[in-house]
Amino acid sequence: MSVTIVAQRWTLVQHTLEVCPRWTVLRQGLTSVVGGDLSFPNVITAMLDDDESWKAMVSFCETVMSQKEADG
């Protein structure tokens, strides 16, 4: 996999996690658990420090992926 493709996927994940308007409501639930800073370092730290943060992130990811798969 090329560096460009990896960078594009990384940017897409970051966009989904931090700013995509489609996930605003879902993101609010996530930030209520892990805090307002959804940068990768902060989210990873929260997930490793706290089981509730881990579960909140898993739930966010599963919901986003399920909805994207349903969209086709």
N, CA, C and O atoms as a Tripos MOL2 file, in Angstrom:
@<TRIPOS>MOLECULE
protein
  288   287    72     0     0
PROTEIN
NO_CHARGES

@<TRIPOS>ATOM
      1 N           0.8530   -1.1630    0.0000 N.3       1 MET1
      2 CA          0.0000    0.0000    0.0000 C.3       1 MET1
      3 C           0.9050    1.2350    0.0000 C.2       1 MET1
      4 O           1.8750    1.3050    0.7550 O.2       1 MET1
      5 N           0.5840    2.1830   -0.8360 N.am      2 SER2
      6 CA          1.4350    3.3620   -0.9570 C.3       2 SER2
      7 C           1.2250    4.3150    0.2160 C.2       2 SER2
      8 O           0.1970    4.2810    0.8920 O.2       2 SER2
      9 N           2.2080    5.1500    0.4340 N.am      3 VAL3
     10 CA          2.1360    6.1560    1.4940 C.3       3 VAL3
     11 C           0.9640    7.0950    1.2480 C.2       3 VAL3
     12 O           0.3000    7.5180    2.1940 O.2       3 VAL3
     13 N           0.7070    7.4210   -0.0040 N.am      4 THR4
     14 CA         -0.4030    8.3160   -0.3420 C.3       4 THR4
     15 C          -1.7410    7.7130    0.0660 C.2       4 THR4
     16 O          -2.5850    8.4100    0.6300 O.2       4 THR4
     17 N          -1.9430    6.4480   -0.2060 N.am      5 ILE5
     18 CA         -3.1980    5.7840    0.1580 C.3       5 ILE5
     19 C          -3.3570    5.7350    1.6720 C.2       5 ILE5
     20 O          -4.4460    5.9830    2.1900 O.2       5 ILE5
     21 N          -2.2900    5.4220    2.3760 N.am      6 VAL6
     22 CA         -2.3430    5.3930    3.8390 C.3       6 VAL6
     23 C          -2.6850    6.7780    4.3740 C.2       6 VAL6
     24 O          -3.5150    6.9050    5.2740 O.2       6 VAL6
     25 N          -2.0640    7.8030    3.8400 N.am      7 ALA7
     26 CA         -2.3370    9.1770    4.2820 C.3       7 ALA7
     27 C          -3.7840    9.5680    4.0020 C.2       7 ALA7
     28 O          -4.4200   10.2250    4.8260 O.2       7 ALA7
     29 N          -4.3050    9.1690    2.8520 N.am      8 GLN8
     30 CA         -5.6980    9.4810    2.5220 C.3       8 GLN8
     31 C          -6.6560    8.7800    3.4810 C.2       8 GLN8
     32 O          -7.6350    9.3800    3.9260 O.2       8 GLN8
     33 N          -6.3900    7.5460    3.7960 N.am      9 ARG9
     34 CA         -7.2550    6.8010    4.7250 C.3       9 ARG9
     35 C          -7.1700    7.3920    6.1270 C.2       9 ARG9
     36 O          -8.1820    7.5070    6.8170 O.2       9 ARG9
     37 N          -5.9750    7.7620    6.5450 N.am     10 TRP10
     38 CA         -5.7690    8.3780    7.8540 C.3      10 TRP10
     39 C          -6.5740    9.6710    7.9390 C.2      10 TRP10
     40 O          -7.2330    9.9270    8.9470 O.2      10 TRP10
     41 N          -6.5230   10.4870    6.8850 N.am     11 THR11
     42 CA         -7.2630   11.7440    6.8420 C.3      11 THR11
     43 C          -8.7610   11.4900    6.9030 C.2      11 THR11
     44 O          -9.4780   12.2210    7.5860 O.2      11 THR11
     45 N          -9.2460   10.4790    6.2110 N.am     12 LEU12
     46 CA        -10.6670   10.1380    6.2280 C.3      12 LEU12
     47 C         -11.1180    9.7170    7.6270 C.2      12 LEU12
     48 O         -12.1890   10.1180    8.0840 O.2      12 LEU12
     49 N         -10.3140    8.9200    8.2960 N.am     13 VAL13
     50 CA        -10.6430    8.4930    9.6570 C.3      13 VAL13
     51 C         -10.6830    9.7020   10.5840 C.2      13 VAL13
     52 O         -11.5990    9.8390   11.3930 O.2      13 VAL13
     53 N          -9.7020   10.5650   10.4660 N.am     14 GLN14
     54 CA         -9.6490   11.7630   11.3040 C.3      14 GLN14
     55 C         -10.8670   12.6520   11.0430 C.2      14 GLN14
     56 O         -11.4600   13.1810   11.9830 O.2      14 GLN14
     57 N         -11.2360   12.8160    9.7820 N.am     15 HIS15
     58 CA        -12.4100   13.6170    9.4220 C.3      15 HIS15
     59 C         -13.6700   13.0240   10.0550 C.2      15 HIS15
     60 O         -14.4760   13.7510   10.6370 O.2      15 HIS15
     61 N         -13.8370   11.7210    9.9420 N.am     16 THR16
     62 CA        -15.0070   11.0510   10.5190 C.3      16 THR16
     63 C         -15.0490   11.2460   12.0280 C.2      16 THR16
     64 O         -16.1040   11.5430   12.5890 O.2      16 THR16
     65 N         -13.9380   11.0840   12.6700 N.am     17 LEU17
     66 CA        -13.8680   11.1640   14.1210 C.3      17 LEU17
     67 C         -14.0600   12.5830   14.6450 C.2      17 LEU17
     68 O         -14.7070   12.7810   15.6740 O.2      17 LEU17
     69 N         -13.5020   13.5760   13.9450 N.am     18 GLU18
     70 CA        -13.4590   14.9160   14.5160 C.3      18 GLU18
     71 C         -14.4410   15.9250   13.9370 C.2      18 GLU18
     72 O         -14.9060   16.8000   14.6670 O.2      18 GLU18
     73 N         -14.7760   15.8380   12.6460 N.am     19 VAL19
     74 CA        -15.5150   16.9680   12.0640 C.3      19 VAL19
     75 C         -16.7040   16.6330   11.1730 C.2      19 VAL19
     76 O         -17.5230   17.5170   10.9250 O.2      19 VAL19
     77 N         -16.8390   15.4380   10.6920 N.am     20 CYS20
     78 CA        -17.8980   15.1290    9.7350 C.3      20 CYS20
     79 C         -19.2700   15.4420   10.3370 C.2      20 CYS20
     80 O         -19.6180   14.9080   11.3900 O.2      20 CYS20
     81 N         -20.0500   16.3060    9.6760 N.am     21 PRO21
     82 CA        -21.3480   16.6930   10.2320 C.3      21 PRO21
     83 C         -22.3230   15.5210   10.3720 C.2      21 PRO21
     84 O         -23.2340   15.5650   11.1980 O.2      21 PRO21
     85 N         -22.1330   14.4940    9.5780 N.am     22 ARG22
     86 CA        -23.0370   13.3440    9.6510 C.3      22 ARG22
     87 C         -23.0110   12.6800   11.0300 C.2      22 ARG22
     88 O         -24.0130   12.1150   11.4680 O.2      22 ARG22
     89 N         -21.8850   12.7470   11.7000 N.am     23 TRP23
     90 CA        -21.7100   12.0280   12.9590 C.3      23 TRP23
     91 C         -21.7360   12.9500   14.1760 C.2      23 TRP23
     92 O         -21.2530   12.5670   15.2420 O.2      23 TRP23
     93 N         -22.2850   14.1450   14.0420 N.am     24 THR24
     94 CA        -22.2850   15.1170   15.1390 C.3      24 THR24
     95 C         -22.9350   14.5670   16.4050 C.2      24 THR24
     96 O         -22.3500   14.6520   17.4850 O.2      24 THR24
     97 N         -24.1200   14.0110   16.2860 N.am     25 VAL25
     98 CA        -24.8280   13.5020   17.4690 C.3      25 VAL25
     99 C         -24.0610   12.3380   18.0860 C.2      25 VAL25
    100 O         -23.8950   12.2740   19.3040 O.2      25 VAL25
    101 N         -23.6010   11.4380   17.2590 N.am     26 LEU26
    102 CA        -22.8270   10.2980   17.7450 C.3      26 LEU26
    103 C         -21.5360   10.7760   18.4150 C.2      26 LEU26
    104 O         -21.1330   10.2500   19.4520 O.2      26 LEU26
    105 N         -20.9010   11.7720   17.8150 N.am     27 ARG27
    106 CA        -19.6560   12.3320   18.3480 C.3      27 ARG27
    107 C         -19.8870   12.9740   19.7210 C.2      27 ARG27
    108 O         -19.0210   12.8930   20.5920 O.2      27 ARG27
    109 N         -21.0370   13.6030   19.9190 N.am     28 GLN28
    110 CA        -21.3390   14.2250   21.2130 C.3      28 GLN28
    111 C         -21.3550   13.1840   22.3270 C.2      28 GLN28
    112 O         -20.8750   13.4390   23.4320 O.2      28 GLN28
    113 N         -21.9030   12.0240   22.0350 N.am     29 GLY29
    114 CA        -21.8770   10.9450   23.0190 C.3      29 GLY29
    115 C         -20.4620   10.4940   23.3280 C.2      29 GLY29
    116 O         -20.1270   10.2040   24.4760 O.2      29 GLY29
    117 N         -19.6360   10.4390   22.2990 N.am     30 LEU30
    118 CA        -18.2440   10.0380   22.4810 C.3      30 LEU30
    119 C         -17.4840   11.0680   23.3040 C.2      30 LEU30
    120 O         -16.7530   10.7070   24.2260 O.2      30 LEU30
    121 N         -17.6500   12.3520   22.9770 N.am     31 THR31
    122 CA        -16.9160   13.3910   23.7110 C.3      31 THR31
    123 C         -17.3660   13.4950   25.1620 C.2      31 THR31
    124 O         -16.5980   13.9360   26.0180 O.2      31 THR31
    125 N         -18.5900   13.0980   25.4450 N.am     32 SER32
    126 CA        -19.0390   13.1310   26.8420 C.3      32 SER32
    127 C         -18.2840   12.1140   27.6940 C.2      32 SER32
    128 O         -18.2350   12.2310   28.9180 O.2      32 SER32
    129 N         -17.7020   11.1240   27.0390 N.am     33 VAL33
    130 CA        -16.9490   10.0930   27.7610 C.3      33 VAL33
    131 C         -15.4460   10.3410   27.6830 C.2      33 VAL33
    132 O         -14.7660   10.3110   28.7080 O.2      33 VAL33
    133 N         -14.9180   10.5850   26.4840 N.am     34 VAL34
    134 CA        -13.4610   10.7000   26.3210 C.3      34 VAL34
    135 C         -12.9620   12.1320   26.4070 C.2      34 VAL34
    136 O         -11.7540   12.3580   26.4760 O.2      34 VAL34
    137 N         -13.8630   13.0990   26.4050 N.am     35 GLY35
    138 CA        -13.4670   14.5060   26.4350 C.3      35 GLY35
    139 C         -13.5840   15.1270   25.0570 C.2      35 GLY35
    140 O         -13.7900   14.4340   24.0610 O.2      35 GLY35
    141 N         -13.4530   16.4330   25.0160 N.am     36 GLY36
    142 CA        -13.6870   17.1830   23.7890 C.3      36 GLY36
    143 C         -12.6020   17.0770   22.7420 C.2      36 GLY36
    144 O         -12.8470   17.3840   21.5760 O.2      36 GLY36
    145 N         -11.4170   16.6550   23.1180 N.am     37 ASP37
    146 CA        -10.2970   16.5510   22.1810 C.3      37 ASP37
    147 C         -10.3060   15.1590   21.5590 C.2      37 ASP37
    148 O          -9.9310   14.1760   22.1980 O.2      37 ASP37
    149 N         -10.7420   15.0930   20.2990 N.am     38 LEU38
    150 CA        -10.8110   13.7980   19.6190 C.3      38 LEU38
    151 C          -9.6180   13.5540   18.6980 C.2      38 LEU38
    152 O          -9.7200   12.8070   17.7250 O.2      38 LEU38
    153 N          -8.4960   14.1820   19.0070 N.am     39 SER39
    154 CA         -7.2770   13.8820   18.2550 C.3      39 SER39
    155 C          -6.8750   12.4390   18.5590 C.2      39 SER39
    156 O          -7.1970   11.9030   19.6190 O.2      39 SER39
    157 N          -6.1700   11.8250   17.6180 N.am     40 PHE40
    158 CA         -5.7830   10.4270   17.8040 C.3      40 PHE40
    159 C          -5.0190   10.1910   19.1090 C.2      40 PHE40
    160 O          -5.3480    9.2560   19.8400 O.2      40 PHE40
    161 N          -4.0060   11.0110   19.4240 N.am     41 PRO41
    162 CA         -3.2720   10.7460   20.6730 C.3      41 PRO41
    163 C          -4.1720   10.7970   21.9130 C.2      41 PRO41
    164 O          -4.0300    9.9740   22.8170 O.2      41 PRO41
    165 N          -5.0860   11.7530   21.9540 N.am     42 ASN42
    166 CA         -5.9640   11.8760   23.1100 C.3      42 ASN42
    167 C          -6.9380   10.7020   23.2040 C.2      42 ASN42
    168 O          -7.1520   10.1540   24.2860 O.2      42 ASN42
    169 N          -7.5220   10.3220   22.0830 N.am     43 VAL43
    170 CA         -8.4810    9.2140   22.0910 C.3      43 VAL43
    171 C          -7.7920    7.9090   22.4810 C.2      43 VAL43
    172 O          -8.3280    7.1360   23.2750 O.2      43 VAL43
    173 N          -6.6310    7.6690   21.9350 N.am     44 ILE44
    174 CA         -5.8990    6.4390   22.2620 C.3      44 ILE44
    175 C          -5.5350    6.4050   23.7390 C.2      44 ILE44
    176 O          -5.6780    5.3740   24.3960 O.2      44 ILE44
    177 N          -5.0650    7.5370   24.2630 N.am     45 THR45
    178 CA         -4.7350    7.6100   25.6880 C.3      45 THR45
    179 C          -5.9650    7.3360   26.5430 C.2      45 THR45
    180 O          -5.9000    6.5700   27.5050 O.2      45 THR45
    181 N          -7.0870    7.9620   26.1930 N.am     46 ALA46
    182 CA         -8.3290    7.7570   26.9480 C.3      46 ALA46
    183 C          -8.7530    6.2960   26.9030 C.2      46 ALA46
    184 O          -9.1760    5.7370   27.9140 O.2      46 ALA46
    185 N          -8.6410    5.6770   25.7290 N.am     47 MET47
    186 CA         -9.0450    4.2770   25.5850 C.3      47 MET47
    187 C          -8.1850    3.3510   26.4400 C.2      47 MET47
    188 O          -8.6830    2.3790   27.0070 O.2      47 MET47
    189 N          -6.9080    3.6540   26.5280 N.am     48 LEU48
    190 CA         -6.0050    2.8060   27.3030 C.3      48 LEU48
    191 C          -6.1190    3.0490   28.8040 C.2      48 LEU48
    192 O          -5.8080    2.1720   29.6100 O.2      48 LEU48
    193 N          -6.5700    4.2500   29.1700 N.am     49 ASP49
    194 CA         -6.6790    4.6090   30.5850 C.3      49 ASP49
    195 C          -8.0000    4.2070   31.2210 C.2      49 ASP49
    196 O          -8.0840    4.0690   32.4420 O.2      49 ASP49
    197 N          -9.0320    4.0190   30.4070 N.am     50 ASP50
    198 CA        -10.3770    3.9240   30.9740 C.3      50 ASP50
    199 C         -11.2310    2.9750   30.1400 C.2      50 ASP50
    200 O         -11.3840    3.1650   28.9330 O.2      50 ASP50
    201 N         -11.7800    1.9650   30.7800 N.am     51 ASP51
    202 CA        -12.6160    0.9840   30.0910 C.3      51 ASP51
    203 C         -13.8530    1.6270   29.4680 C.2      51 ASP51
    204 O         -14.2880    1.2220   28.3900 O.2      51 ASP51
    205 N         -14.4190    2.6250   30.1400 N.am     52 GLU52
    206 CA        -15.5970    3.3100   29.6030 C.3      52 GLU52
    207 C         -15.2580    4.0340   28.2940 C.2      52 GLU52
    208 O         -16.0540    4.0290   27.3550 O.2      52 GLU52
    209 N         -14.0810    4.6520   28.2350 N.am     53 SER53
    210 CA        -13.6450    5.3180   27.0030 C.3      53 SER53
    211 C         -13.4300    4.3030   25.8910 C.2      53 SER53
    212 O         -13.7830    4.5490   24.7380 O.2      53 SER53
    213 N         -12.8510    3.1660   26.2400 N.am     54 TRP54
    214 CA        -12.6420    2.0970   25.2600 C.3      54 TRP54
    215 C         -13.9810    1.6670   24.6610 C.2      54 TRP54
    216 O         -14.1260    1.5830   23.4420 O.2      54 TRP54
    217 N         -14.9460    1.3990   25.5200 N.am     55 LYS55
    218 CA        -16.2630    0.9510   25.0600 C.3      55 LYS55
    219 C         -16.9730    2.0280   24.2400 C.2      55 LYS55
    220 O         -17.6590    1.7120   23.2680 O.2      55 LYS55
    221 N         -16.8160    3.2880   24.6220 N.am     56 ALA56
    222 CA        -17.4450    4.3830   23.8780 C.3      56 ALA56
    223 C         -16.8620    4.4880   22.4750 C.2      56 ALA56
    224 O         -17.5930    4.7270   21.5140 O.2      56 ALA56
    225 N         -15.5560    4.3130   22.3530 N.am     57 MET57
    226 CA        -14.9180    4.3880   21.0390 C.3      57 MET57
    227 C         -15.3160    3.1970   20.1810 C.2      57 MET57
    228 O         -15.5760    3.3540   18.9880 O.2      57 MET57
    229 N         -15.3650    2.0210   20.7670 N.am     58 VAL58
    230 CA        -15.8040    0.8320   20.0310 C.3      58 VAL58
    231 C         -17.2280    1.0340   19.5250 C.2      58 VAL58
    232 O         -17.5290    0.7270   18.3710 O.2      58 VAL58
    233 N         -18.0910    1.5420   20.3720 N.am     59 SER59
    234 CA        -19.4780    1.7920   19.9820 C.3      59 SER59
    235 C         -19.5570    2.8050   18.8420 C.2      59 SER59
    236 O         -20.3150    2.6130   17.8920 O.2      59 SER59
    237 N         -18.7800    3.8800   18.9330 N.am     60 PHE60
    238 CA        -18.7380    4.8910   17.8700 C.3      60 PHE60
    239 C         -18.3280    4.2430   16.5490 C.2      60 PHE60
    240 O         -18.9900    4.4300   15.5280 O.2      60 PHE60
    241 N         -17.2440    3.4880   16.5760 N.am     61 CYS61
    242 CA        -16.7370    2.8540   15.3510 C.3      61 CYS61
    243 C         -17.7330    1.8500   14.7750 C.2      61 CYS61
    244 O         -17.9630    1.8290   13.5660 O.2      61 CYS61
    245 N         -18.3180    1.0310   15.6230 N.am     62 GLU62
    246 CA        -19.2800    0.0340   15.1390 C.3      62 GLU62
    247 C         -20.5020    0.7020   14.5170 C.2      62 GLU62
    248 O         -21.0070    0.2440   13.4920 O.2      62 GLU62
    249 N         -20.9740    1.7760   15.1270 N.am     63 THR63
    250 CA        -22.1430    2.4770   14.5990 C.3      63 THR63
    251 C         -21.8320    3.1320   13.2650 C.2      63 THR63
    252 O         -22.6170    3.0260   12.3230 O.2      63 THR63
    253 N         -20.6960    3.8060   13.1760 N.am     64 VAL64
    254 CA        -20.3010    4.4510   11.9190 C.3      64 VAL64
    255 C         -20.1640    3.4070   10.8190 C.2      64 VAL64
    256 O         -20.6880    3.5900    9.7200 O.2      64 VAL64
    257 N         -19.4640    2.3150   11.1080 N.am     65 MET65
    258 CA        -19.2540    1.2890   10.0880 C.3      65 MET65
    259 C         -20.5730    0.6450    9.6680 C.2      65 MET65
    260 O         -20.7860    0.4020    8.4800 O.2      65 MET65
    261 N         -21.4480    0.3710   10.6100 N.am     66 SER66
    262 CA        -22.7510   -0.2220   10.2790 C.3      66 SER66
    263 C         -23.5630    0.6910    9.3740 C.2      66 SER66
    264 O         -24.1760    0.2340    8.4090 O.2      66 SER66
    265 N         -23.5670    1.9730    9.6840 N.am     67 GLN67
    266 CA        -24.3330    2.9110    8.8730 C.3      67 GLN67
    267 C         -23.7190    3.0830    7.4870 C.2      67 GLN67
    268 O         -24.4400    3.1970    6.4960 O.2      67 GLN67
    269 N         -22.3920    3.1000    7.4160 N.am     68 LYS68
    270 CA        -21.7350    3.2110    6.1090 C.3      68 LYS68
    271 C         -21.9950    1.9600    5.2700 C.2      68 LYS68
    272 O         -22.2170    2.0650    4.0630 O.2      68 LYS68
    273 N         -21.9700    0.7880    5.8850 N.am     69 GLU69
    274 CA        -22.2590   -0.4500    5.1540 C.3      69 GLU69
    275 C         -23.7030   -0.4710    4.6750 C.2      69 GLU69
    276 O         -23.9830   -0.9350    3.5690 O.2      69 GLU69
    277 N         -24.6150    0.0230    5.4910 N.am     70 ALA70
    278 CA        -26.0290    0.0650    5.1040 C.3      70 ALA70
    279 C         -26.2540    1.0100    3.9260 C.2      70 ALA70
    280 O         -27.1680    0.8120    3.1260 O.2      70 ALA70
    281 N         -25.4140    2.0360    3.8290 N.am     71 ASP71
    282 CA        -25.5140    2.9900    2.7190 C.3      71 ASP71
    283 C         -25.0680    2.3740    1.3970 C.2      71 ASP71
    284 O         -25.4310    2.8430    0.3180 O.2      71 ASP71
    285 N         -24.2790    1.3220    1.5090 N.am     72 GLY72
    286 CA        -23.8020    0.6400    0.3070 C.3      72 GLY72
    287 C         -22.5590    1.1810   -0.1530 C.2      72 GLY72
    288 O         -22.0190    0.7190   -1.1570 O.2      72 GLY72
@<TRIPOS>BOND
     1     1     2 1
     2     2     3 1
     3     3     4 2
     4     3     5 am
     5     5     6 1
     6     6     7 1
     7     7     8 2
     8     7     9 am
     9     9    10 1
    10    10    11 1
    11    11    12 2
    12    11    13 am
    13    13    14 1
    14    14    15 1
    15    15    16 2
    16    15    17 am
    17    17    18 1
    18    18    19 1
    19    19    20 2
    20    19    21 am
    21    21    22 1
    22    22    23 1
    23    23    24 2
    24    23    25 am
    25    25    26 1
    26    26    27 1
    27    27    28 2
    28    27    29 am
    29    29    30 1
    30    30    31 1
    31    31    32 2
    32    31    33 am
    33    33    34 1
    34    34    35 1
    35    35    36 2
    36    35    37 am
    37    37    38 1
    38    38    39 1
    39    39    40 2
    40    39    41 am
    41    41    42 1
    42    42    43 1
    43    43    44 2
    44    43    45 am
    45    45    46 1
    46    46    47 1
    47    47    48 2
    48    47    49 am
    49    49    50 1
    50    50    51 1
    51    51    52 2
    52    51    53 am
    53    53    54 1
    54    54    55 1
    55    55    56 2
    56    55    57 am
    57    57    58 1
    58    58    59 1
    59    59    60 2
    60    59    61 am
    61    61    62 1
    62    62    63 1
    63    63    64 2
    64    63    65 am
    65    65    66 1
    66    66    67 1
    67    67    68 2
    68    67    69 am
    69    69    70 1
    70    70    71 1
    71    71    72 2
    72    71    73 am
    73    73    74 1
    74    74    75 1
    75    75    76 2
    76    75    77 am
    77    77    78 1
    78    78    79 1
    79    79    80 2
    80    79    81 am
    81    81    82 1
    82    82    83 1
    83    83    84 2
    84    83    85 am
    85    85    86 1
    86    86    87 1
    87    87    88 2
    88    87    89 am
    89    89    90 1
    90    90    91 1
    91    91    92 2
    92    91    93 am
    93    93    94 1
    94    94    95 1
    95    95    96 2
    96    95    97 am
    97    97    98 1
    98    98    99 1
    99    99   100 2
   100    99   101 am
   101   101   102 1
   102   102   103 1
   103   103   104 2
   104   103   105 am
   105   105   106 1
   106   106   107 1
   107   107   108 2
   108   107   109 am
   109   109   110 1
   110   110   111 1
   111   111   112 2
   112   111   113 am
   113   113   114 1
   114   114   115 1
   115   115   116 2
   116   115   117 am
   117   117   118 1
   118   118   119 1
   119   119   120 2
   120   119   121 am
   121   121   122 1
   122   122   123 1
   123   123   124 2
   124   123   125 am
   125   125   126 1
   126   126   127 1
   127   127   128 2
   128   127   129 am
   129   129   130 1
   130   130   131 1
   131   131   132 2
   132   131   133 am
   133   133   134 1
   134   134   135 1
   135   135   136 2
   136   135   137 am
   137   137   138 1
   138   138   139 1
   139   139   140 2
   140   139   141 am
   141   141   142 1
   142   142   143 1
   143   143   144 2
   144   143   145 am
   145   145   146 1
   146   146   147 1
   147   147   148 2
   148   147   149 am
   149   149   150 1
   150   150   151 1
   151   151   152 2
   152   151   153 am
   153   153   154 1
   154   154   155 1
   155   155   156 2
   156   155   157 am
   157   157   158 1
   158   158   159 1
   159   159   160 2
   160   159   161 am
   161   161   162 1
   162   162   163 1
   163   163   164 2
   164   163   165 am
   165   165   166 1
   166   166   167 1
   167   167   168 2
   168   167   169 am
   169   169   170 1
   170   170   171 1
   171   171   172 2
   172   171   173 am
   173   173   174 1
   174   174   175 1
   175   175   176 2
   176   175   177 am
   177   177   178 1
   178   178   179 1
   179   179   180 2
   180   179   181 am
   181   181   182 1
   182   182   183 1
   183   183   184 2
   184   183   185 am
   185   185   186 1
   186   186   187 1
   187   187   188 2
   188   187   189 am
   189   189   190 1
   190   190   191 1
   191   191   192 2
   192   191   193 am
   193   193   194 1
   194   194   195 1
   195   195   196 2
   196   195   197 am
   197   197   198 1
   198   198   199 1
   199   199   200 2
   200   199   201 am
   201   201   202 1
   202   202   203 1
   203   203   204 2
   204   203   205 am
   205   205   206 1
   206   206   207 1
   207   207   208 2
   208   207   209 am
   209   209   210 1
   210   210   211 1
   211   211   212 2
   212   211   213 am
   213   213   214 1
   214   214   215 1
   215   215   216 2
   216   215   217 am
   217   217   218 1
   218   218   219 1
   219   219   220 2
   220   219   221 am
   221   221   222 1
   222   222   223 1
   223   223   224 2
   224   223   225 am
   225   225   226 1
   226   226   227 1
   227   227   228 2
   228   227   229 am
   229   229   230 1
   230   230   231 1
   231   231   232 2
   232   231   233 am
   233   233   234 1
   234   234   235 1
   235   235   236 2
   236   235   237 am
   237   237   238 1
   238   238   239 1
   239   239   240 2
   240   239   241 am
   241   241   242 1
   242   242   243 1
   243   243   244 2
   244   243   245 am
   245   245   246 1
   246   246   247 1
   247   247   248 2
   248   247   249 am
   249   249   250 1
   250   250   251 1
   251   251   252 2
   252   251   253 am
   253   253   254 1
   254   254   255 1
   255   255   256 2
   256   255   257 am
   257   257   258 1
   258   258   259 1
   259   259   260 2
   260   259   261 am
   261   261   262 1
   262   262   263 1
   263   263   264 2
   264   263   265 am
   265   265   266 1
   266   266   267 1
   267   267   268 2
   268   267   269 am
   269   269   270 1
   270   270   271 1
   271   271   272 2
   272   271   273 am
   273   273   274 1
   274   274   275 1
   275   275   276 2
   276   275   277 am
   277   277   278 1
   278   278   279 1
   279   279   280 2
   280   279   281 am
   281   281   282 1
   282   282   283 1
   283   283   284 2
   284   283   285 am
   285   285   286 1
   286   286   287 1
   287   287   288 2
@<TRIPOS>SUBSTRUCTURE
     1 MET1         2 RESIDUE 1 A MET
     2 SER2         6 RESIDUE 1 A SER
     3 VAL3        10 RESIDUE 1 A VAL
     4 THR4        14 RESIDUE 1 A THR
     5 ILE5        18 RESIDUE 1 A ILE
     6 VAL6        22 RESIDUE 1 A VAL
     7 ALA7        26 RESIDUE 1 A ALA
     8 GLN8        30 RESIDUE 1 A GLN
     9 ARG9        34 RESIDUE 1 A ARG
    10 TRP10       38 RESIDUE 1 A TRP
    11 THR11       42 RESIDUE 1 A THR
    12 LEU12       46 RESIDUE 1 A LEU
    13 VAL13       50 RESIDUE 1 A VAL
    14 GLN14       54 RESIDUE 1 A GLN
    15 HIS15       58 RESIDUE 1 A HIS
    16 THR16       62 RESIDUE 1 A THR
    17 LEU17       66 RESIDUE 1 A LEU
    18 GLU18       70 RESIDUE 1 A GLU
    19 VAL19       74 RESIDUE 1 A VAL
    20 CYS20       78 RESIDUE 1 A CYS
    21 PRO21       82 RESIDUE 1 A PRO
    22 ARG22       86 RESIDUE 1 A ARG
    23 TRP23       90 RESIDUE 1 A TRP
    24 THR24       94 RESIDUE 1 A THR
    25 VAL25       98 RESIDUE 1 A VAL
    26 LEU26      102 RESIDUE 1 A LEU
    27 ARG27      106 RESIDUE 1 A ARG
    28 GLN28      110 RESIDUE 1 A GLN
    29 GLY29      114 RESIDUE 1 A GLY
    30 LEU30      118 RESIDUE 1 A LEU
    31 THR31      122 RESIDUE 1 A THR
    32 SER32      126 RESIDUE 1 A SER
    33 VAL33      130 RESIDUE 1 A VAL
    34 VAL34      134 RESIDUE 1 A VAL
    35 GLY35      138 RESIDUE 1 A GLY
    36 GLY36      142 RESIDUE 1 A GLY
    37 ASP37      146 RESIDUE 1 A ASP
    38 LEU38      150 RESIDUE 1 A LEU
    39 SER39      154 RESIDUE 1 A SER
    40 PHE40      158 RESIDUE 1 A PHE
    41 PRO41      162 RESIDUE 1 A PRO
    42 ASN42      166 RESIDUE 1 A ASN
    43 VAL43      170 RESIDUE 1 A VAL
    44 ILE44      174 RESIDUE 1 A ILE
    45 THR45      178 RESIDUE 1 A THR
    46 ALA46      182 RESIDUE 1 A ALA
    47 MET47      186 RESIDUE 1 A MET
    48 LEU48      190 RESIDUE 1 A LEU
    49 ASP49      194 RESIDUE 1 A ASP
    50 ASP50      198 RESIDUE 1 A ASP
    51 ASP51      202 RESIDUE 1 A ASP
    52 GLU52      206 RESIDUE 1 A GLU
    53 SER53      210 RESIDUE 1 A SER
    54 TRP54      214 RESIDUE 1 A TRP
    55 LYS55      218 RESIDUE 1 A LYS
    56 ALA56      222 RESIDUE 1 A ALA
    57 MET57      226 RESIDUE 1 A MET
    58 VAL58      230 RESIDUE 1 A VAL
    59 SER59      234 RESIDUE 1 A SER
    60 PHE60      238 RESIDUE 1 A PHE
    61 CYS61      242 RESIDUE 1 A CYS
    62 GLU62      246 RESIDUE 1 A GLU
    63 THR63      250 RESIDUE 1 A THR
    64 VAL64      254 RESIDUE 1 A VAL
    65 MET65      258 RESIDUE 1 A MET
    66 SER66      262 RESIDUE 1 A SER
    67 GLN67      266 RESIDUE 1 A GLN
    68 LYS68      270 RESIDUE 1 A LYS
    69 GLU69      274 RESIDUE 1 A GLU
    70 ALA70      278 RESIDUE 1 A ALA
    71 ASP71      282 RESIDUE 1 A ASP
    72 GLY72      286 RESIDUE 1 A GLY
